[in-house]
């Protein structure tokens, strides 16, 4: 799961210049936190913004303008991958 997320962030955002190194690392850490909350069956206890802003200093306005769509897309990809993984384990 971790490698899947890392690969998506690296290929889709960092290598294409859409994220700086700091932004890519914050995105990875945020998604890792979200996935760790899913594992014991906890729903997201915070918004994606709150997860992301815990790893990088960013205003809500900047997040909404420049990062929301990208991060929500990554969360959806991770959710799909997580669901597929859990179904295989059952």
N, C-alpha and C positions, 0 to 999 in steps of 0.2 A: 504494500500500500504506500509506504513511504517513498519507495523508488518511483512508483507511478506518478505521484504528486511532484516529486523533484524533477522528473523528466518533462512533465507538461510545463512546469514553470520555466525550466531552462530553455527548452526548445521553442515554446510558443511566445515567451515574453522576454527573457533575458537576452538570448542570442539575436532576437529581432530588434533589440533596442527599445522595447516597450517598458521594461523595468531596469532600473539601475541594480547594481549588486545588492545594495542595502534593501531596496524594495523587493527584490526577488527573495532574499533571505527572510524578510518580514512576512512575505506571502507564504513561504514554506512553513515557517514557524506557526503562523496563524492556522493554516490548514492542518498542520500536525496537532495543534491544540484542539481543533474542532473534531478531528478523527478520534483523538483520545477521549473526548467527551462522548462520542458515539459508542465506543467500545463497551462501556458498562450499560448502555441503553439510555443515556442521558440525552435529552433534546438539547439543542443549542441553548445555553444559558445566557448567552450574550448575542448581540448582533454581530455580523461579520465585521462591521466597522470596529466594534469594541475589541474583537480578537486582533484585528490588524493594528489598531492604534496602540495596543499593548506592546507591540514590537517596533514601532516606528512612530516618531512624532509627526502627526498629521492632523489637520483640521477636518471637521465633519464636511465642510464645503468642498475642500480639495478632494477628499475621499469620494464624495458623491459625483464630482465632476470628472475625476480621472481614474478612479480605481474600482468603483462599485461594480460595474459591469464585468470587468475582468475577474475580480475575486469571486463574485457570485457564480460566474461560469466555472471557475475552478472548483468551487464548492459542489456544484452540480455534477461535474465530472467525477470528483472524489466520492460523492454519495452513490453514484451509479457503480463505480468500481467497488466500493465498500459493500453495496448490496449484492453484487455478483460474487464477491469473495465469501460473504456470509451464507449465501445460498449453496455454494459449493461445499461449505463446511457442514451443512445440515444433512 
